[in-house]
Amino acid sequence: MRKAFVIFFWSILVGGLASLFVFANQKQQEVTCPEFIIGISNDGPHQLISEQYIRQQITRAGYRIKKQRLADIKAEEIQELLRKNPYIRSANITIGVNGSVIAHIRQRQPLLRVFTETGRQFYIDSEGFIMPVNAEFATRVVVANGKIPDISLKSGNDRNRDVKPEKNLHPELQKVFLTAKAVKQDAFSEALTEQIFINTAGEIELIPKLGNHTILLGDTTILNDKLNKLKLFYKQGIRNDAWNKYVMINLKFRDQVVCSKSSQYGTI
């Protein structure tokens, strides 16, 4: 008898709590949203979106949030809309205790700006995701150009969604992406590098901010070792006015640096 009473008691309690939850949820759905809050987190210094930009995107898609009943706000659709934005890495919509709708957004970070052979421009972010250039937000990152084929931005990101975005990149884009990542990870190389160039042989060159020479990396093997060699060479091998004596610093070969001087200085 006592066991049956205990079961009955807990059944009533659970049922009551469930009813209370349903009632509270239904009541909240009738609440009018007092405000729409947008929080944008950024893992780096580059801004590609703003609160105003997000509000405009949602409004242009036909959605209304502020002063609307929570039951009428299509939070999941708005969340999906934001997630499809090429500048947004993640987006989540939550409801505050007072009925406020909150968008938690994490922006992608551009790593480099690519110019194809046909002059098309786009960004590649720190994960290898391709993004269009946003004219409203000027972002200064390393530039990559040269023998880079024209590609569709969509095909560059959608070929295989089950692997990391960088694996979907065209081989020439993978070259500049991996080079830009290696350069970004080293403060000296980042400060030095103005441009990444793919020459007619498909080899990687760096164009430095100082001097009239180019730096030949070749391919993406042992990139960190090559950049370390370059750092050592600049600190110990180039002095005074030597910046303008060289036309090429070749780092293709393991454990050596081969330099070519301009014709007025001879060659080494």
N, C-alpha and C positions, 0 to 999 in steps of 0.2 A: 504493500500500500504506500509506504513512504517513498519507494523508488518511483512509483507512478506519479506521485505528487511532485517530486523533483523534476521529472521529465516535463510534466504539465507546466510547472513554474518557468522553466527555461524556455519552453516553447512560447509562452506568453511574452516573456521578456524579449526574446529575439524578434518575435513578430511585431512587438511594440516599437522596438528600435528601428526595424525596417520601415514601418509605417511612418515613423517620425522623420526618417531620412528622406523618404519619398515626398512627404509633405514639405519639408524644408527645401528640397530641390525644386519642387513645383513653385513654391513661393519665391525662390530666388529668380526663377525664369521670368517672373512678372516684374522684376526690378528693372528700372531704366538705367542704362549706363551713364554715369555722371561724367566720365572722362576716358579718353583713350591715351594710354601712356606707351611711349616707344623708348626702349632702352637698347642702345647700340654699343656692343663691346668690340674692341679693336685690338688685335695682337701686335700691331705695329704702328708706324707713324703716318701711314698713307690713308687718306679719307676718300672713299668712292661713293658713299651714300650719306644722306642726312635724314633727320626726322621729317622734314618737309618733303623730301623725295619719296619716302615710304608712304606718307599720307596721300600724296598725289597718285602713287601707283594703285593704292587701294580704292581711292575715289574714282579713278578712271576705269577701274574694273567693275564699277557699279555697286560697291559695297558701302554701307553706312554703319557707323558704330556708335558714336556719341549721341546720346538722347534717344537711343533705340532700346526696345525691350531686349533683355538678354536672350529670350526665346527666339527673337527674330534675327539675331546676329549670327551669321554663318562662320563661326570661328574656325572650323576645320578647313573650309574653303579658303579663307583668308590666309591661314597658316600655309596651305599648299601653294597659294599664289606667291607668297614671300619666298618659299623654299625654291621655287623655280627661277627666282631672280639670280642672274649670273654673278652678282656681286655679293650675294649672301651665302655664307657657309652653312648656317643653321638658323632656324626660326621656330619659336614656340609661342603659342597664344595661351594665356592663363586669365582667370577671372579673380579679381581681388575680393576681399570680404565685403566691401561696400558696393560691389557691382562694377568696379572699374575693369576695363579690358586692358591687358598688358601684353605688349609684343616684346619678347626677348630675342634680340637679333645679334648674330655674330657675323661680322663682315670678313670677306676674304681679303688677303693681303697680296697685292701685286709684287712679283719678284723682278720681272723684266718686261720691257715693251718691245714687241717684235714688229719689224717691217719686212714684209715678204718681197719677193722679186717684182711683183706687180704693184707694190706700194701699199698694200693692205696692212692695216695696223690692228694689233690687239695686245692684251696683257696675258701673261701666264702667271698664275699665283704660286704661292710657296708650296702647293701640293701638286702642281702640274695641271691645274684647271685653267682652261682658256676663257678669257673674259673680253668683251668688247671695250673699246676706249670710251670713257664717259667725258664728253667735252666740258661738262659743268665742273669737273674736278680735275685740275691739273696735277699730275703725279709724276715726280721726278724719280725714275728708276733707271737702271742700266739698260741701254738699247742694244738689241740684237738685229743684225741685218746681213745682207750678202746673198749667198745662194740658198735661199729659203723659199720653198714652193708655196704657192697660194693654196690655202685649205679652207674648208668650211668650219666655222667655229663650232657648229653643232656636232659635226662628224668627229671633230677632235675630242669631244667630251663624251660622246654616247656610244662609241664603238663597242666598248665592253664595260658595263657598269659594275662588274664583279671584281675588278682589279683597281689598283690605285690609279688616279687620273694621269699621272706621269707616264704610265705604261701605255696609255692610249695615244700618246703624242706621236706625230710623224717622226721618223728617225732624225731628221735634221733639227726638229724642235727639241727632241730629247737631248741632243748635243748642247744646244744653248741653255736648256733648262739645267742640266747637270753642271755645266760650267758656271752659270749664274749662282747656283746653290753653293758651290765650292768657294766662289769669290765672296759671297755674302757671309760665309762662316769665318772668314779671315779679315780682320779689321784693316790690315795693311793692303791686301788685294782689293778690298772694297773701296778704300780711299783712292787707290791708284787707277782703277778701271773706269773708263768712260764708255766703252763699247765692246760688244762681242761680235765678231765678224766670221762668217763662213765663206772661205775663199772658193775659187773655181774648182779646186781639187777636193772640196768637201772638208777641208781641215779648219780647225778652230784657231782664230787669232784674237788677241786682245789689243784694243787700242787704248793706250794710257792717256791720262789727262795731261801729263808732262812729256815733253820731247816729241820728236818727229818719227819715232820708230814704231814698229809693231812687234808684238810678242806672239810667237808661233807655239801653240800648245799641241797641235796635231789632232789627236783624238781625246777621248775622255778617260783613258786609262791613267792611273796614279795621278789624278789631278792635284790632290793635296801635296804630293811630293814635288810636282812641277811648280806649284805656287810657292812652296817653301824655298825651292832653289832660286826662284825669281826674287823673293824677298832678300835672300842672302846676297845675291848678285847686286841688287840695288844698294844694299848697305855697304858692301865691300868693293864691288867692281866698278861702280859709276861714281865719279867724283868731279867736282867743279863743273866745267862746261861740257862734260861728256854726254849729257842728255841728247844733244843734237848730233853727235858723231855717228850714232848707230842708225841703221835703217831696219834691222831685224835682230831680235833676240830669240834664238831657236831653243826651245825646251823639249823638243820631241824625243831626244835621246836620253836614255837613263844615265843618271850620275854625271851629266855634263851640260854645259851651256855653250852654245855656238853662236857667236855674234858676227854680224856683217856691218861694216862701216860704209858710209856714203863714199862716193868716188873721190871726193876731195880729200878724204882721210885715208884712203886705201882700204883694204879688207883684212879681217882677222878670223 
